[in-house]
Amino acid sequence: MSAREGFPVRFEFAATVIEWRGPSPFFFVPIPQEYTDELRRLAKAVSYGWGVAPVEAVIAGAAFTTSLFPKDDGYLLPLKAGVRRTTNVTAGDHVTVEMTIGAALG
């Protein structure tokens, strides 16, 4: 399969926002485990290194681009501060995510 075949791929799911506290807090939406195998396969075609995969996402009407982070046999969707402010989303909130991987290839 060429990098362009089969793209873009869209996912829609609901999950709870988590916070990782480092030197500064980071907020993520864990991708449900049921999508991990397919995302791992797709990431090979679009990754620019370290297994990260660029995506476009929409939460509560706010569209943004980011990259999925591989973590503990799964993936995390980082939430940018601007997206969190616009949507009033924080740790513990349940969100619905529309996510597209490989949009630039399609």
trRosetta pair geometry for C-beta under 8 A, 3 or more apart (Angstrom, degrees):
i j d omega theta_ij theta_ji phi_ij phi_ji
1 5 4.7 -128 -165 75 88 129
1 6 6.2 1 -170 0 136 127
1 45 7.7 -56 108 -87 106 138
2 5 4.9 102 52 -7 77 103
3 7 7.4 -12 151 -2 58 141
3 45 4.7 159 -131 -170 73 102
3 46 7.3 129 -162 -71 103 62
3 105 5.7 -118 138 -139 89 136
4 7 6.0 -105 -159 43 38 112
4 105 4.9 -158 -110 172 61 95
4 106 7.1 147 -159 -96 78 27
6 9 6.7 5 150 -61 85 106
6 102 7.9 18 103 107 73 166
7 42 7.8 126 -91 -149 97 106
7 45 7.4 -148 -54 114 130 140
7 46 7.7 127 -109 -64 145 121
7 101 7.4 -94 -132 109 99 69
7 102 3.3 -99 -144 140 124 136
7 103 7.6 -135 167 -65 102 18
7 105 4.1 23 98 88 153 116
7 106 4.6 -128 122 -69 79 80
8 100 4.9 19 165 -176 135 106
8 101 6.6 160 -161 76 83 40
8 102 4.6 176 -117 88 64 83
8 103 4.5 23 -94 -89 144 51
8 105 6.8 137 -75 60 68 84
8 106 4.0 -61 -22 -40 80 140
9 38 7.6 -150 161 156 154 117
9 42 5.9 -98 33 -113 147 150
9 100 7.1 154 77 -153 41 59
9 101 5.2 -16 61 58 94 93
9 102 5.9 56 12 36 82 121
10 98 7.0 -12 -168 -173 104 84
10 99 7.1 151 -156 83 56 47
10 100 5.0 -24 -99 -98 75 79
11 31 7.8 24 129 -146 158 110
11 35 5.9 48 -133 -127 144 149
11 97 7.6 10 106 107 94 97
11 98 7.6 163 86 -157 52 41
11 99 4.7 -15 62 64 97 98
11 100 7.7 -179 21 -79 69 34
11 101 7.5 32 -3 -6 109 102
12 96 7.0 11 -175 179 90 95
12 97 6.9 -179 -145 90 49 54
12 98 5.1 -11 -102 -105 90 68
12 99 7.4 170 -82 20 40 71
13 31 7.1 91 63 -150 154 63
13 32 5.1 -142 -164 1 147 120
13 35 7.0 -100 -47 -24 150 140
13 96 7.4 -175 99 -149 29 60
13 97 5.7 -11 62 56 73 95
13 99 7.7 -24 23 13 95 115
14 94 6.2 27 175 175 106 95
14 95 6.8 -175 -146 94 67 36
14 96 4.8 -34 -92 -96 85 69
14 97 7.3 160 -95 12 32 74
15 29 5.0 117 80 -175 122 92
15 30 5.5 -149 180 64 144 71
15 31 7.2 -109 -41 -104 161 20
15 32 6.2 -153 -76 -53 115 82
15 94 7.3 -162 108 -146 19 65
15 95 6.7 -21 63 59 62 78
15 97 6.9 -16 25 2 100 120
16 29 7.8 167 84 -135 22 72
16 30 7.6 4 61 30 66 101
16 92 6.5 -18 -175 -150 108 26
16 93 7.0 161 -150 83 66 31
16 94 5.3 -37 -92 -93 74 66
16 95 7.7 128 -113 14 25 74
17 27 5.7 5 -178 -176 111 107
17 28 7.2 153 -155 79 65 34
17 29 5.7 -46 -99 -86 65 74
17 79 6.6 -9 -134 -13 117 153
17 89 5.9 139 -45 163 158 105
17 90 6.5 173 97 127 144 21
17 91 5.4 -129 112 -112 97 34
17 92 6.6 -34 68 27 87 27
17 93 4.9 16 20 55 120 82
17 94 7.9 -140 -1 -76 78 20
17 95 6.1 56 -44 -2 99 119
18 27 7.2 163 83 -153 41 59
18 28 5.5 -22 63 65 90 86
18 29 7.7 143 16 -102 78 26
18 30 6.2 41 3 -28 126 101
18 76 7.9 -82 56 -134 116 117
18 91 6.1 35 -154 -134 23 92
19 25 5.5 -19 -167 -165 109 113
19 26 7.1 146 -158 77 58 44
19 27 5.4 -29 -100 -99 70 72
19 28 7.9 158 -93 20 24 73
19 90 7.8 0 -62 176 120 75
19 91 3.8 -46 -26 -81 110 136
20 25 7.1 148 76 -157 48 60
20 26 4.8 -15 60 63 99 97
20 27 7.8 -172 20 -80 72 25
20 28 6.6 30 -9 1 109 116
21 25 5.4 -28 -106 -102 65 79
22 25 7.4 153 33 -96 64 27
22 26 6.6 18 16 -2 109 107
26 78 6.6 -51 -177 -135 108 100
27 78 7.4 102 81 -161 55 58
27 79 4.3 -44 99 54 104 115
27 84 6.1 82 55 -79 154 139
27 89 7.8 147 152 117 150 96
27 90 7.1 -104 -114 -146 147 47
27 91 6.3 -131 -121 -64 103 79
28 69 7.4 -71 -121 39 136 120
28 76 4.0 -10 -172 -177 141 114
28 77 6.1 137 -164 66 75 46
28 78 5.6 -42 -101 -97 81 45
28 79 6.5 -169 -93 -1 25 87
29 59 7.7 177 -41 -87 152 138
29 76 7.1 143 67 -164 39 64
29 77 4.3 -19 58 60 93 109
29 79 6.4 87 -21 -49 91 107
29 95 6.2 -81 -107 63 132 123
29 97 5.8 143 124 -52 161 144
30 74 6.4 23 -165 132 96 141
30 75 7.7 135 -159 87 54 49
30 76 5.8 -38 -100 -106 55 73
30 77 7.8 -153 -68 18 8 80
31 35 5.4 -90 161 71 110 123
31 36 6.9 138 104 -76 112 69
31 39 6.5 43 136 -36 160 165
31 68 6.9 7 -32 -138 139 125
31 74 6.1 -177 63 174 88 97
31 75 4.3 10 23 73 133 96
31 76 7.0 -140 -5 -85 85 21
31 77 6.2 102 -57 -27 90 98
32 35 5.6 84 74 6 80 101
33 36 5.4 -25 -159 -15 50 121
33 74 6.0 -70 -99 -103 69 118
35 38 5.6 -68 -165 51 61 107
35 39 5.3 59 142 -25 89 112
35 75 7.8 -69 98 36 104 120
36 39 5.8 -62 -142 41 27 109
36 40 6.1 30 160 -24 65 107
36 73 6.7 30 -166 153 152 72
36 74 5.3 -80 -99 -117 123 63
36 75 6.7 171 -114 -3 75 93
37 40 5.7 -53 -148 32 28 113
37 41 6.6 27 154 -17 62 105
38 41 5.7 -55 -152 36 34 111
38 42 6.2 28 154 -14 68 110
39 42 5.7 -57 -141 43 32 109
39 43 5.9 41 157 -31 67 106
39 53 6.9 -161 -177 35 91 159
39 68 6.8 -86 -176 123 130 170
39 75 5.5 -85 129 -12 154 148
39 101 7.1 155 -128 -44 79 165
40 43 5.8 -49 -144 28 26 116
40 44 7.4 38 153 -29 55 95
40 70 8.0 73 -104 -110 84 118
41 44 6.3 -49 -169 14 33 113
42 45 6.0 -61 -167 34 46 107
42 46 6.5 -1 153 12 78 113
42 53 6.8 71 108 -146 91 152
42 101 5.3 79 140 115 141 142
42 102 6.5 -105 -174 -31 112 124
43 46 6.2 -80 -140 55 35 87
43 47 4.8 49 168 -53 80 109
43 51 6.0 36 148 -166 141 65
43 52 7.7 -165 -155 118 117 14
43 53 3.9 -98 -117 -67 89 128
43 68 7.2 -98 -98 71 121 125
43 70 7.6 96 -179 -63 171 111
43 101 7.6 -66 -75 -168 62 143
44 47 6.4 -24 -111 9 19 115
45 102 6.9 14 99 -97 116 125
45 105 7.4 23 138 -86 114 171
46 53 5.3 71 87 -147 110 88
46 54 6.1 -116 155 41 116 84
46 101 6.3 -174 35 172 160 94
46 102 5.2 -127 -70 -84 141 80
46 105 6.7 -110 -94 -26 105 135
47 50 7.5 -153 -177 60 118 46
47 51 5.8 -49 -132 -134 147 21
47 52 6.0 126 -142 67 89 46
47 53 5.4 -57 -83 -84 75 71
48 52 6.7 -37 50 77 78 98
48 54 7.1 43 -6 -28 113 107
48 67 8.0 -77 33 -122 107 145
49 52 6.8 5 77 33 57 97
50 70 7.5 -157 144 28 75 111
51 70 4.1 -16 120 -8 133 139
52 67 4.4 39 169 154 113 126
52 68 6.3 169 -156 76 61 56
52 69 6.0 -16 -107 -100 93 50
52 70 7.0 -121 -74 -5 49 83
53 67 6.2 158 73 -160 30 80
53 68 4.6 -3 54 43 90 108
53 75 7.6 -33 34 -133 114 142
53 101 5.8 5 149 -141 123 119
54 65 6.8 4 -171 -176 97 102
54 66 7.6 -180 -144 104 59 28
54 67 4.9 -44 -90 -97 52 87
54 101 7.6 133 89 -142 52 69
54 104 7.4 9 99 8 135 125
55 65 7.2 174 90 -150 43 61
55 66 6.3 -17 62 69 85 69
55 67 6.7 133 13 -116 78 32
55 68 5.7 60 -10 -31 127 94
55 77 7.1 -65 67 -122 145 102
55 99 5.3 -1 175 -171 133 100
55 100 6.3 152 -164 75 78 45
55 101 5.0 -41 -103 -89 91 70
55 103 7.9 95 -153 -5 42 106
56 63 6.8 2 179 -170 99 97
56 64 7.5 173 -154 91 60 33
56 65 5.3 -35 -101 -97 68 76
56 99 7.2 159 84 -155 48 51
56 100 4.6 -7 58 56 97 102
56 103 5.1 8 2 -8 126 150
57 63 7.3 167 90 -148 41 53
57 64 5.9 -19 63 64 85 78
57 65 7.7 143 17 -103 74 27
57 66 6.6 -27 14 30 119 104
57 77 6.2 102 -79 -167 162 134
57 97 5.8 -28 -161 -165 112 101
57 98 6.7 148 -158 81 56 54
57 99 4.6 -11 -104 -103 87 79
57 100 7.6 -167 -74 21 44 65
58 61 6.8 -6 -176 -126 103 10
58 62 6.7 159 -153 76 61 41
58 63 4.8 -24 -95 -93 88 71
58 64 7.8 147 -89 17 42 64
58 97 7.3 142 70 -159 51 52
58 98 4.4 -6 53 57 103 105
58 99 7.8 -156 23 -69 64 45
59 62 5.6 -22 67 58 72 95
59 64 8.0 -24 18 20 94 108
59 79 7.5 -22 18 -120 159 109
59 83 6.4 74 50 176 119 117
59 87 5.6 -14 112 -93 101 167
59 89 6.6 -26 139 -29 136 161
59 95 5.2 2 -150 179 116 133
59 96 7.2 155 -134 77 68 51
59 97 5.6 -24 -85 -102 90 71
59 98 7.9 -171 -67 25 44 70
60 86 7.9 170 90 115 112 88
60 87 4.1 122 60 -136 136 112
60 89 7.0 179 5 -48 139 120
60 95 7.0 -79 -30 -143 98 102
60 96 7.8 116 -56 53 62 82
61 87 7.6 161 52 -99 76 97
62 83 5.1 148 129 -141 139 79
62 86 4.7 123 -100 102 140 133
62 87 5.1 -105 3 -53 137 107
64 80 5.8 -150 -171 20 155 127
64 82 7.6 149 -100 83 135 104
64 83 5.0 -67 -24 -75 153 127
66 77 6.7 102 86 -168 133 73
66 78 5.1 -149 -180 64 142 95
66 79 8.0 -78 -53 -88 168 22
66 80 6.5 -159 -78 -38 122 101
67 78 7.4 19 61 21 57 116
68 75 4.4 0 178 -174 121 125
68 76 6.8 147 -161 68 68 40
68 77 5.9 -37 -105 -88 77 63
68 101 7.7 -24 -9 -99 129 117
69 75 6.6 145 72 -158 43 66
69 76 4.7 -19 59 57 100 96
69 78 6.5 72 -13 -41 114 101
70 74 7.6 157 -155 88 57 31
70 75 5.9 -43 -101 -98 47 72
71 74 6.1 -31 75 71 70 77
71 75 6.8 110 26 -124 79 22
71 76 5.1 16 19 -13 133 111
77 97 6.5 111 65 -144 169 160
77 99 6.8 -107 -104 -99 144 142
79 83 5.4 -125 -170 82 80 123
79 84 5.3 88 143 -58 118 99
79 89 6.8 -106 -166 97 154 124
80 83 4.6 93 60 4 84 104
80 84 7.1 -154 93 -5 44 86
81 84 5.6 -56 -149 38 33 111
81 85 6.3 33 154 -19 67 105
82 85 5.7 -52 -145 36 31 110
82 86 6.2 30 157 -18 65 109
83 86 5.8 -55 -144 38 29 110
83 87 6.0 2 165 5 66 115
83 89 7.4 -26 130 43 82 122
84 87 6.4 -70 -137 52 23 93
84 88 7.7 67 168 -108 56 7
84 89 5.1 -108 -134 67 66 81
84 90 6.5 79 -165 -80 116 60
85 88 7.4 16 -172 -72 26 47
87 95 7.8 47 149 -120 145 128
89 93 4.9 -140 -151 73 76 154
89 95 5.9 22 -132 -75 139 132
90 93 5.8 100 55 -14 50 118
100 103 4.8 63 125 -61 123 109
102 105 4.4 -46 -172 36 89 119
102 106 6.1 101 129 -39 89 91
103 106 5.8 -49 -150 18 35 116
